[in-house]
Amino acid sequence: MKNHSFRWMGLVVLTVLMTIAITACGGGAPTPQPTAAPDMPLIQAPHQLYDASTQPAAASAIKEVTLTVEQKTLEIAPNVPYDAWTFGGSVPGPILRVRQGDQVKFTLVNNGSMQHSIDFHAAQTAPTVNYINVNPGEKYSFTFTANYPGIFMYHCGTAPVIAHLSSGMYGAIIVDPTDALPPAREYALVQSEFYTTDAATDGMFHYDGMKANNKQPSYVVFNGYANQYKDHPLAANQGELIRLWILNAGPSEFSAFHVVGAIFDKAYPDGNPQNVEYGRQTVNIPPGGGYMVELKIPDKGLYAFVTHSFADPGKGALGFINVGGVQADMSGMSH
């Protein structure tokens, strides 16, 4: 019965993948378009897997964090080089981790070609003072205290915000609670959307403002690249505690996060341990929101994770958790 169920689940996932193609239809005028940095290469190296595993917070109660704005060409899907605006050269930006009560001494360095800023959802601070635009070649620093535990978004808040988010300027900061969480296999997943033009004469794909404002994403992805954890599943052991920190960076789509063949033993809106829920099948995460879910998977197998808004897995929002080191041929699963 277990083998029959696993084959059935695989068939369902395969059918979904083969019947919903990832599309990147053009249209609309990109807004805005900064000038390319002089040393910006046309096509960078092939996509590097974004490491979803998390690292513990450093012991110091004062965390010094610097994020550098860089404009780069990054692949967001096979053969789709995108004109990305980044924090730290990746989309999403680096996963930051602190503890509840820590002081975060933050510096934004703008090495881009236009104004950028920062907005920390984990902070309680006056935006008119600290979330200000920083000019190219300049930097700005401020300090905040991480008062609440959970997973929070950070992002550029410069207008139009939808353009900066769609171009890649977001990331996750995890704030551990004062009482330590039990040991677990941890991963962080940031869901987001890209709205792309057709390939330009330079071979690049750019931000399409018309698609973004009409909520017509070309790609919906986890950690910046279509289907990367389908091709490179997350690993877990049978019966071990798995903790997923999930952030929906948007800018506009809701995430209905679901793991096929599993149930979340506990789920925590915004990742706060005081917000505990039990036995959830799917968690609904708004743009700019987060969740922390915990689960144990008793049987070996490949367990797909998706947003259950099923227009989006076919655009790249699909990955697998490989429980027990299953060997599986996924070559027939179409992107």
Contacts in CASP RR format, 6 or more apart in sequence:
PFRMAT RR
TARGET T0000
AUTHOR 0000-0000-0000
METHOD contacts of the structure
MODEL  1
MKNHSFRWMGLVVLTVLMTIAITACGGGAPTPQPTAAPDMPLIQAPHQLY
DASTQPAAASAIKEVTLTVEQKTLEIAPNVPYDAWTFGGSVPGPILRVRQ
GDQVKFTLVNNGSMQHSIDFHAAQTAPTVNYINVNPGEKYSFTFTANYPG
IFMYHCGTAPVIAHLSSGMYGAIIVDPTDALPPAREYALVQSEFYTTDAA
TDGMFHYDGMKANNKQPSYVVFNGYANQYKDHPLAANQGELIRLWILNAG
PSEFSAFHVVGAIFDKAYPDGNPQNVEYGRQTVNIPPGGGYMVELKIPDK
GLYAFVTHSFADPGKGALGFINVGGVQADMSGMSH
2 299 0 8 1.000
6 299 0 8 1.000
6 301 0 8 1.000
9 260 0 8 1.000
9 261 0 8 1.000
9 304 0 8 1.000
10 302 0 8 1.000
12 260 0 8 1.000
13 260 0 8 1.000
13 304 0 8 1.000
13 318 0 8 1.000
13 333 0 8 1.000
14 332 0 8 1.000
14 333 0 8 1.000
16 310 0 8 1.000
16 313 0 8 1.000
16 314 0 8 1.000
17 313 0 8 1.000
17 314 0 8 1.000
17 318 0 8 1.000
17 333 0 8 1.000
17 334 0 8 1.000
17 335 0 8 1.000
18 333 0 8 1.000
18 334 0 8 1.000
20 310 0 8 1.000
20 311 0 8 1.000
20 313 0 8 1.000
20 314 0 8 1.000
20 315 0 8 1.000
21 314 0 8 1.000
21 334 0 8 1.000
21 335 0 8 1.000
22 77 0 8 1.000
22 219 0 8 1.000
22 226 0 8 1.000
22 227 0 8 1.000
22 314 0 8 1.000
22 315 0 8 1.000
22 316 0 8 1.000
22 335 0 8 1.000
23 218 0 8 1.000
23 315 0 8 1.000
24 77 0 8 1.000
24 80 0 8 1.000
24 196 0 8 1.000
24 198 0 8 1.000
24 205 0 8 1.000
24 218 0 8 1.000
24 219 0 8 1.000
25 198 0 8 1.000
25 216 0 8 1.000
25 218 0 8 1.000
26 196 0 8 1.000
26 197 0 8 1.000
26 198 0 8 1.000
26 208 0 8 1.000
26 211 0 8 1.000
26 218 0 8 1.000
27 197 0 8 1.000
27 198 0 8 1.000
27 208 0 8 1.000
27 210 0 8 1.000
27 211 0 8 1.000
28 197 0 8 1.000
28 208 0 8 1.000
28 209 0 8 1.000
28 210 0 8 1.000
28 211 0 8 1.000
29 208 0 8 1.000
29 209 0 8 1.000
29 210 0 8 1.000
30 197 0 8 1.000
30 206 0 8 1.000
30 207 0 8 1.000
30 208 0 8 1.000
30 209 0 8 1.000
31 160 0 8 1.000
31 163 0 8 1.000
31 207 0 8 1.000
31 209 0 8 1.000
32 114 0 8 1.000
32 160 0 8 1.000
32 163 0 8 1.000
33 206 0 8 1.000
33 207 0 8 1.000
34 71 0 8 1.000
34 85 0 8 1.000
34 112 0 8 1.000
34 113 0 8 1.000
34 114 0 8 1.000
35 113 0 8 1.000
36 71 0 8 1.000
36 83 0 8 1.000
36 113 0 8 1.000
37 71 0 8 1.000
37 111 0 8 1.000
37 112 0 8 1.000
37 113 0 8 1.000
40 71 0 8 1.000
40 72 0 8 1.000
40 73 0 8 1.000
41 73 0 8 1.000
42 73 0 8 1.000
42 81 0 8 1.000
42 202 0 8 1.000
42 203 0 8 1.000
42 204 0 8 1.000
43 73 0 8 1.000
43 81 0 8 1.000
43 203 0 8 1.000
44 72 0 8 1.000
44 73 0 8 1.000
44 74 0 8 1.000
44 75 0 8 1.000
44 81 0 8 1.000
46 75 0 8 1.000
47 74 0 8 1.000
47 75 0 8 1.000
47 78 0 8 1.000
47 225 0 8 1.000
47 228 0 8 1.000
49 228 0 8 1.000
49 232 0 8 1.000
50 90 0 8 1.000
50 92 0 8 1.000
50 223 0 8 1.000
50 224 0 8 1.000
50 225 0 8 1.000
50 228 0 8 1.000
52 187 0 8 1.000
52 188 0 8 1.000
52 189 0 8 1.000
52 222 0 8 1.000
52 223 0 8 1.000
52 229 0 8 1.000
52 234 0 8 1.000
53 186 0 8 1.000
53 187 0 8 1.000
53 188 0 8 1.000
54 95 0 8 1.000
54 97 0 8 1.000
54 174 0 8 1.000
54 186 0 8 1.000
54 187 0 8 1.000
54 188 0 8 1.000
54 245 0 8 1.000
55 95 0 8 1.000
55 97 0 8 1.000
56 97 0 8 1.000
57 63 0 8 1.000
57 97 0 8 1.000
57 98 0 8 1.000
57 99 0 8 1.000
57 102 0 8 1.000
57 174 0 8 1.000
57 176 0 8 1.000
60 102 0 8 1.000
61 99 0 8 1.000
61 101 0 8 1.000
61 102 0 8 1.000
61 103 0 8 1.000
62 102 0 8 1.000
62 103 0 8 1.000
62 105 0 8 1.000
63 98 0 8 1.000
63 102 0 8 1.000
63 103 0 8 1.000
63 104 0 8 1.000
63 105 0 8 1.000
64 105 0 8 1.000
64 107 0 8 1.000
65 96 0 8 1.000
65 104 0 8 1.000
65 105 0 8 1.000
65 106 0 8 1.000
65 107 0 8 1.000
66 106 0 8 1.000
66 107 0 8 1.000
66 108 0 8 1.000
66 109 0 8 1.000
67 87 0 8 1.000
67 88 0 8 1.000
67 93 0 8 1.000
67 94 0 8 1.000
67 106 0 8 1.000
67 107 0 8 1.000
67 108 0 8 1.000
67 109 0 8 1.000
67 118 0 8 1.000
67 154 0 8 1.000
68 87 0 8 1.000
68 88 0 8 1.000
68 89 0 8 1.000
68 109 0 8 1.000
68 111 0 8 1.000
69 85 0 8 1.000
69 86 0 8 1.000
69 87 0 8 1.000
69 88 0 8 1.000
69 108 0 8 1.000
69 109 0 8 1.000
69 110 0 8 1.000
69 111 0 8 1.000
69 112 0 8 1.000
69 116 0 8 1.000
69 134 0 8 1.000
69 156 0 8 1.000
69 169 0 8 1.000
70 85 0 8 1.000
70 86 0 8 1.000
70 87 0 8 1.000
70 88 0 8 1.000
70 89 0 8 1.000
70 111 0 8 1.000
70 112 0 8 1.000
71 83 0 8 1.000
71 84 0 8 1.000
71 85 0 8 1.000
71 86 0 8 1.000
71 112 0 8 1.000
71 113 0 8 1.000
72 84 0 8 1.000
72 86 0 8 1.000
72 89 0 8 1.000
73 81 0 8 1.000
73 82 0 8 1.000
73 83 0 8 1.000
73 84 0 8 1.000
73 204 0 8 1.000
74 81 0 8 1.000
74 82 0 8 1.000
74 84 0 8 1.000
74 86 0 8 1.000
74 89 0 8 1.000
74 90 0 8 1.000
74 91 0 8 1.000
75 81 0 8 1.000
75 82 0 8 1.000
75 225 0 8 1.000
76 82 0 8 1.000
76 84 0 8 1.000
76 91 0 8 1.000
76 194 0 8 1.000
76 196 0 8 1.000
76 205 0 8 1.000
76 219 0 8 1.000
76 221 0 8 1.000
76 224 0 8 1.000
76 225 0 8 1.000
76 226 0 8 1.000
77 219 0 8 1.000
77 221 0 8 1.000
77 225 0 8 1.000
77 226 0 8 1.000
77 227 0 8 1.000
77 316 0 8 1.000
77 335 0 8 1.000
78 226 0 8 1.000
78 335 0 8 1.000
80 196 0 8 1.000
80 205 0 8 1.000
80 219 0 8 1.000
80 226 0 8 1.000
81 203 0 8 1.000
81 204 0 8 1.000
81 205 0 8 1.000
82 194 0 8 1.000
82 196 0 8 1.000
82 204 0 8 1.000
82 205 0 8 1.000
82 206 0 8 1.000
83 167 0 8 1.000
83 204 0 8 1.000
83 205 0 8 1.000
83 206 0 8 1.000
83 207 0 8 1.000
84 91 0 8 1.000
84 167 0 8 1.000
84 168 0 8 1.000
85 112 0 8 1.000
85 116 0 8 1.000
85 156 0 8 1.000
85 164 0 8 1.000
85 167 0 8 1.000
85 168 0 8 1.000
85 169 0 8 1.000
86 93 0 8 1.000
86 168 0 8 1.000
86 169 0 8 1.000
87 93 0 8 1.000
87 94 0 8 1.000
87 154 0 8 1.000
87 156 0 8 1.000
87 169 0 8 1.000
87 170 0 8 1.000
87 171 0 8 1.000
88 94 0 8 1.000
91 168 0 8 1.000
91 170 0 8 1.000
91 192 0 8 1.000
91 224 0 8 1.000
92 168 0 8 1.000
92 170 0 8 1.000
92 171 0 8 1.000
92 172 0 8 1.000
92 190 0 8 1.000
92 192 0 8 1.000
92 223 0 8 1.000
92 224 0 8 1.000
92 249 0 8 1.000
93 170 0 8 1.000
93 171 0 8 1.000
94 171 0 8 1.000
95 171 0 8 1.000
95 172 0 8 1.000
95 173 0 8 1.000
95 174 0 8 1.000
95 188 0 8 1.000
96 154 0 8 1.000
96 171 0 8 1.000
96 172 0 8 1.000
96 173 0 8 1.000
96 174 0 8 1.000
97 173 0 8 1.000
97 174 0 8 1.000
97 175 0 8 1.000
97 176 0 8 1.000
98 104 0 8 1.000
98 122 0 8 1.000
98 146 0 8 1.000
98 173 0 8 1.000
98 174 0 8 1.000
98 175 0 8 1.000
98 176 0 8 1.000
99 146 0 8 1.000
99 175 0 8 1.000
99 176 0 8 1.000
99 178 0 8 1.000
100 146 0 8 1.000
100 147 0 8 1.000
100 148 0 8 1.000
100 149 0 8 1.000
100 175 0 8 1.000
100 176 0 8 1.000
100 177 0 8 1.000
100 178 0 8 1.000
101 145 0 8 1.000
101 146 0 8 1.000
101 147 0 8 1.000
101 178 0 8 1.000
102 145 0 8 1.000
102 146 0 8 1.000
102 175 0 8 1.000
103 143 0 8 1.000
103 144 0 8 1.000
103 145 0 8 1.000
103 146 0 8 1.000
104 120 0 8 1.000
104 122 0 8 1.000
104 123 0 8 1.000
104 143 0 8 1.000
104 144 0 8 1.000
104 145 0 8 1.000
104 146 0 8 1.000
105 141 0 8 1.000
105 143 0 8 1.000
106 118 0 8 1.000
106 120 0 8 1.000
106 141 0 8 1.000
106 142 0 8 1.000
106 143 0 8 1.000
106 144 0 8 1.000
107 139 0 8 1.000
107 140 0 8 1.000
107 141 0 8 1.000
108 116 0 8 1.000
108 117 0 8 1.000
108 118 0 8 1.000
108 134 0 8 1.000
108 139 0 8 1.000
108 140 0 8 1.000
108 141 0 8 1.000
109 137 0 8 1.000
109 139 0 8 1.000
110 116 0 8 1.000
110 134 0 8 1.000
110 135 0 8 1.000
110 136 0 8 1.000
110 137 0 8 1.000
110 138 0 8 1.000
110 139 0 8 1.000
111 136 0 8 1.000
111 137 0 8 1.000
112 136 0 8 1.000
112 137 0 8 1.000
113 136 0 8 1.000
114 136 0 8 1.000
115 133 0 8 1.000
115 134 0 8 1.000
115 135 0 8 1.000
115 136 0 8 1.000
115 158 0 8 1.000
116 133 0 8 1.000
116 134 0 8 1.000
116 156 0 8 1.000
116 157 0 8 1.000
116 158 0 8 1.000
116 164 0 8 1.000
116 169 0 8 1.000
117 131 0 8 1.000
117 132 0 8 1.000
117 133 0 8 1.000
117 134 0 8 1.000
117 156 0 8 1.000
117 157 0 8 1.000
117 158 0 8 1.000
118 131 0 8 1.000
118 154 0 8 1.000
118 155 0 8 1.000
118 156 0 8 1.000
118 157 0 8 1.000
119 127 0 8 1.000
119 131 0 8 1.000
119 153 0 8 1.000
119 154 0 8 1.000
119 155 0 8 1.000
119 156 0 8 1.000
119 157 0 8 1.000
120 144 0 8 1.000
120 152 0 8 1.000
120 154 0 8 1.000
120 173 0 8 1.000
121 152 0 8 1.000
121 153 0 8 1.000
121 154 0 8 1.000
121 173 0 8 1.000
121 288 0 8 1.000
121 289 0 8 1.000
122 144 0 8 1.000
122 146 0 8 1.000
122 148 0 8 1.000
122 150 0 8 1.000
122 152 0 8 1.000
122 154 0 8 1.000
122 173 0 8 1.000
122 175 0 8 1.000
123 130 0 8 1.000
123 144 0 8 1.000
123 145 0 8 1.000
123 146 0 8 1.000
124 144 0 8 1.000
124 145 0 8 1.000
124 147 0 8 1.000
125 131 0 8 1.000
125 142 0 8 1.000
125 144 0 8 1.000
129 142 0 8 1.000
130 142 0 8 1.000
130 144 0 8 1.000
131 157 0 8 1.000
132 140 0 8 1.000
133 158 0 8 1.000
134 140 0 8 1.000
146 173 0 8 1.000
146 175 0 8 1.000
148 175 0 8 1.000
148 272 0 8 1.000
149 175 0 8 1.000
149 176 0 8 1.000
149 177 0 8 1.000
149 178 0 8 1.000
149 271 0 8 1.000
149 272 0 8 1.000
149 273 0 8 1.000
150 174 0 8 1.000
150 175 0 8 1.000
150 176 0 8 1.000
150 177 0 8 1.000
150 245 0 8 1.000
150 268 0 8 1.000
150 270 0 8 1.000
150 271 0 8 1.000
150 272 0 8 1.000
150 292 0 8 1.000
151 172 0 8 1.000
151 173 0 8 1.000
151 174 0 8 1.000
151 175 0 8 1.000
151 188 0 8 1.000
151 245 0 8 1.000
151 246 0 8 1.000
151 247 0 8 1.000
151 270 0 8 1.000
151 271 0 8 1.000
151 290 0 8 1.000
151 291 0 8 1.000
151 292 0 8 1.000
152 172 0 8 1.000
152 173 0 8 1.000
152 174 0 8 1.000
152 175 0 8 1.000
152 247 0 8 1.000
152 270 0 8 1.000
152 289 0 8 1.000
152 290 0 8 1.000
153 170 0 8 1.000
153 171 0 8 1.000
153 172 0 8 1.000
153 173 0 8 1.000
153 247 0 8 1.000
153 249 0 8 1.000
153 288 0 8 1.000
153 289 0 8 1.000
153 290 0 8 1.000
154 170 0 8 1.000
154 171 0 8 1.000
154 172 0 8 1.000
154 173 0 8 1.000
155 161 0 8 1.000
155 164 0 8 1.000
155 165 0 8 1.000
155 169 0 8 1.000
155 170 0 8 1.000
155 171 0 8 1.000
155 249 0 8 1.000
156 164 0 8 1.000
156 165 0 8 1.000
156 169 0 8 1.000
156 170 0 8 1.000
157 164 0 8 1.000
157 169 0 8 1.000
158 164 0 8 1.000
161 251 0 8 1.000
162 209 0 8 1.000
162 212 0 8 1.000
162 213 0 8 1.000
162 251 0 8 1.000
162 252 0 8 1.000
163 207 0 8 1.000
163 209 0 8 1.000
163 212 0 8 1.000
165 192 0 8 1.000
165 249 0 8 1.000
165 250 0 8 1.000
165 251 0 8 1.000
166 193 0 8 1.000
166 194 0 8 1.000
166 195 0 8 1.000
166 207 0 8 1.000
166 209 0 8 1.000
166 212 0 8 1.000
166 251 0 8 1.000
167 207 0 8 1.000
168 192 0 8 1.000
168 224 0 8 1.000
170 190 0 8 1.000
170 192 0 8 1.000
170 249 0 8 1.000
170 250 0 8 1.000
171 190 0 8 1.000
171 247 0 8 1.000
171 249 0 8 1.000
172 188 0 8 1.000
172 190 0 8 1.000
172 245 0 8 1.000
172 247 0 8 1.000
174 188 0 8 1.000
174 245 0 8 1.000
177 272 0 8 1.000
177 273 0 8 1.000
179 273 0 8 1.000
181 243 0 8 1.000
181 273 0 8 1.000
182 241 0 8 1.000
183 241 0 8 1.000
184 240 0 8 1.000
184 241 0 8 1.000
184 242 0 8 1.000
184 243 0 8 1.000
184 294 0 8 1.000
185 235 0 8 1.000
185 236 0 8 1.000
185 237 0 8 1.000
185 240 0 8 1.000
185 241 0 8 1.000
185 242 0 8 1.000
185 243 0 8 1.000
186 242 0 8 1.000
186 243 0 8 1.000
186 244 0 8 1.000
186 245 0 8 1.000
187 234 0 8 1.000
187 242 0 8 1.000
187 243 0 8 1.000
187 244 0 8 1.000
187 245 0 8 1.000
188 223 0 8 1.000
188 244 0 8 1.000
188 245 0 8 1.000
188 246 0 8 1.000
188 247 0 8 1.000
189 222 0 8 1.000
189 223 0 8 1.000
189 244 0 8 1.000
189 245 0 8 1.000
189 246 0 8 1.000
189 247 0 8 1.000
189 305 0 8 1.000
190 222 0 8 1.000
190 223 0 8 1.000
190 224 0 8 1.000
190 246 0 8 1.000
190 247 0 8 1.000
190 248 0 8 1.000
190 249 0 8 1.000
191 220 0 8 1.000
191 221 0 8 1.000
191 222 0 8 1.000
191 246 0 8 1.000
191 247 0 8 1.000
191 248 0 8 1.000
191 249 0 8 1.000
191 250 0 8 1.000
191 253 0 8 1.000
191 255 0 8 1.000
191 257 0 8 1.000
191 285 0 8 1.000
191 307 0 8 1.000
191 317 0 8 1.000
192 220 0 8 1.000
192 221 0 8 1.000
192 224 0 8 1.000
192 248 0 8 1.000
192 249 0 8 1.000
192 250 0 8 1.000
192 251 0 8 1.000
193 217 0 8 1.000
193 219 0 8 1.000
193 220 0 8 1.000
193 221 0 8 1.000
193 250 0 8 1.000
193 251 0 8 1.000
193 252 0 8 1.000
193 253 0 8 1.000
194 217 0 8 1.000
194 218 0 8 1.000
194 219 0 8 1.000
194 220 0 8 1.000
194 221 0 8 1.000
195 207 0 8 1.000
195 208 0 8 1.000
195 209 0 8 1.000
195 211 0 8 1.000
195 212 0 8 1.000
195 216 0 8 1.000
195 217 0 8 1.000
195 218 0 8 1.000
196 205 0 8 1.000
196 206 0 8 1.000
196 207 0 8 1.000
196 208 0 8 1.000
196 211 0 8 1.000
196 218 0 8 1.000
196 219 0 8 1.000
197 205 0 8 1.000
197 206 0 8 1.000
197 207 0 8 1.000
197 208 0 8 1.000
198 205 0 8 1.000
199 205 0 8 1.000
200 206 0 8 1.000
208 218 0 8 1.000
211 217 0 8 1.000
211 218 0 8 1.000
212 251 0 8 1.000
212 252 0 8 1.000
215 252 0 8 1.000
215 253 0 8 1.000
217 252 0 8 1.000
217 253 0 8 1.000
217 312 0 8 1.000
217 315 0 8 1.000
218 315 0 8 1.000
219 226 0 8 1.000
219 315 0 8 1.000
219 316 0 8 1.000
220 253 0 8 1.000
220 307 0 8 1.000
220 312 0 8 1.000
220 313 0 8 1.000
220 314 0 8 1.000
220 315 0 8 1.000
220 316 0 8 1.000
220 317 0 8 1.000
221 227 0 8 1.000
221 228 0 8 1.000
221 315 0 8 1.000
221 316 0 8 1.000
221 317 0 8 1.000
222 228 0 8 1.000
222 229 0 8 1.000
222 305 0 8 1.000
222 316 0 8 1.000
222 317 0 8 1.000
222 319 0 8 1.000
223 229 0 8 1.000
226 315 0 8 1.000
226 316 0 8 1.000
226 335 0 8 1.000
227 316 0 8 1.000
227 318 0 8 1.000
227 319 0 8 1.000
227 335 0 8 1.000
228 319 0 8 1.000
229 305 0 8 1.000
229 318 0 8 1.000
229 319 0 8 1.000
229 320 0 8 1.000
230 318 0 8 1.000
230 319 0 8 1.000
230 320 0 8 1.000
230 330 0 8 1.000
230 333 0 8 1.000
231 330 0 8 1.000
233 302 0 8 1.000
233 319 0 8 1.000
233 320 0 8 1.000
233 321 0 8 1.000
233 322 0 8 1.000
234 319 0 8 1.000
234 320 0 8 1.000
234 321 0 8 1.000
234 322 0 8 1.000
235 321 0 8 1.000
235 322 0 8 1.000
235 324 0 8 1.000
235 325 0 8 1.000
236 242 0 8 1.000
236 297 0 8 1.000
236 321 0 8 1.000
236 322 0 8 1.000
236 323 0 8 1.000
236 324 0 8 1.000
237 323 0 8 1.000
237 324 0 8 1.000
238 297 0 8 1.000
238 298 0 8 1.000
238 299 0 8 1.000
238 300 0 8 1.000
238 323 0 8 1.000
238 324 0 8 1.000
239 296 0 8 1.000
239 297 0 8 1.000
239 298 0 8 1.000
240 296 0 8 1.000
241 294 0 8 1.000
241 295 0 8 1.000
241 296 0 8 1.000
242 294 0 8 1.000
242 295 0 8 1.000
242 296 0 8 1.000
242 297 0 8 1.000
242 321 0 8 1.000
243 292 0 8 1.000
243 293 0 8 1.000
243 294 0 8 1.000
244 292 0 8 1.000
244 293 0 8 1.000
244 294 0 8 1.000
244 295 0 8 1.000
244 305 0 8 1.000
245 271 0 8 1.000
245 292 0 8 1.000
246 255 0 8 1.000
246 257 0 8 1.000
246 283 0 8 1.000
246 285 0 8 1.000
246 290 0 8 1.000
246 291 0 8 1.000
246 292 0 8 1.000
246 293 0 8 1.000
247 285 0 8 1.000
247 288 0 8 1.000
247 289 0 8 1.000
247 290 0 8 1.000
248 254 0 8 1.000
248 255 0 8 1.000
248 285 0 8 1.000
248 286 0 8 1.000
248 287 0 8 1.000
248 288 0 8 1.000
248 289 0 8 1.000
248 290 0 8 1.000
249 287 0 8 1.000
249 288 0 8 1.000
250 287 0 8 1.000
250 288 0 8 1.000
251 287 0 8 1.000
252 287 0 8 1.000
253 287 0 8 1.000
253 307 0 8 1.000
253 309 0 8 1.000
253 312 0 8 1.000
254 284 0 8 1.000
254 285 0 8 1.000
254 286 0 8 1.000
254 287 0 8 1.000
254 309 0 8 1.000
255 284 0 8 1.000
255 285 0 8 1.000
255 307 0 8 1.000
255 309 0 8 1.000
256 282 0 8 1.000
256 283 0 8 1.000
256 284 0 8 1.000
256 285 0 8 1.000
256 307 0 8 1.000
256 308 0 8 1.000
256 309 0 8 1.000
257 282 0 8 1.000
257 283 0 8 1.000
257 285 0 8 1.000
257 291 0 8 1.000
257 293 0 8 1.000
257 305 0 8 1.000
257 306 0 8 1.000
257 307 0 8 1.000
257 308 0 8 1.000
258 281 0 8 1.000
258 282 0 8 1.000
258 283 0 8 1.000
258 305 0 8 1.000
258 306 0 8 1.000
258 307 0 8 1.000
258 308 0 8 1.000
259 295 0 8 1.000
259 303 0 8 1.000
259 304 0 8 1.000
259 305 0 8 1.000
259 321 0 8 1.000
260 303 0 8 1.000
260 304 0 8 1.000
260 305 0 8 1.000
260 306 0 8 1.000
261 303 0 8 1.000
262 295 0 8 1.000
262 297 0 8 1.000
262 303 0 8 1.000
263 279 0 8 1.000
263 280 0 8 1.000
263 281 0 8 1.000
263 295 0 8 1.000
264 277 0 8 1.000
264 279 0 8 1.000
264 280 0 8 1.000
264 281 0 8 1.000
264 283 0 8 1.000
264 293 0 8 1.000
264 294 0 8 1.000
264 295 0 8 1.000
265 278 0 8 1.000
265 279 0 8 1.000
265 294 0 8 1.000
265 295 0 8 1.000
265 296 0 8 1.000
266 276 0 8 1.000
266 277 0 8 1.000
266 278 0 8 1.000
266 279 0 8 1.000
266 293 0 8 1.000
266 294 0 8 1.000
267 276 0 8 1.000
267 277 0 8 1.000
267 278 0 8 1.000
267 279 0 8 1.000
267 280 0 8 1.000
267 283 0 8 1.000
267 291 0 8 1.000
267 292 0 8 1.000
267 293 0 8 1.000
267 294 0 8 1.000
268 275 0 8 1.000
268 276 0 8 1.000
268 277 0 8 1.000
268 291 0 8 1.000
268 292 0 8 1.000
268 293 0 8 1.000
269 275 0 8 1.000
269 277 0 8 1.000
269 283 0 8 1.000
269 290 0 8 1.000
269 291 0 8 1.000
270 289 0 8 1.000
270 290 0 8 1.000
270 291 0 8 1.000
271 290 0 8 1.000
271 291 0 8 1.000
271 292 0 8 1.000
280 293 0 8 1.000
282 308 0 8 1.000
283 291 0 8 1.000
283 293 0 8 1.000
285 291 0 8 1.000
297 303 0 8 1.000
297 321 0 8 1.000
297 323 0 8 1.000
299 323 0 8 1.000
300 323 0 8 1.000
300 324 0 8 1.000
300 325 0 8 1.000
300 326 0 8 1.000
301 322 0 8 1.000
301 323 0 8 1.000
301 324 0 8 1.000
301 325 0 8 1.000
301 326 0 8 1.000
301 328 0 8 1.000
302 320 0 8 1.000
302 321 0 8 1.000
302 322 0 8 1.000
302 323 0 8 1.000
302 326 0 8 1.000
302 328 0 8 1.000
303 320 0 8 1.000
303 321 0 8 1.000
303 323 0 8 1.000
304 318 0 8 1.000
304 319 0 8 1.000
304 320 0 8 1.000
305 318 0 8 1.000
305 319 0 8 1.000
305 320 0 8 1.000
305 321 0 8 1.000
306 312 0 8 1.000
306 313 0 8 1.000
306 317 0 8 1.000
306 318 0 8 1.000
306 319 0 8 1.000
307 313 0 8 1.000
307 317 0 8 1.000
316 335 0 8 1.000
322 328 0 8 1.000
END
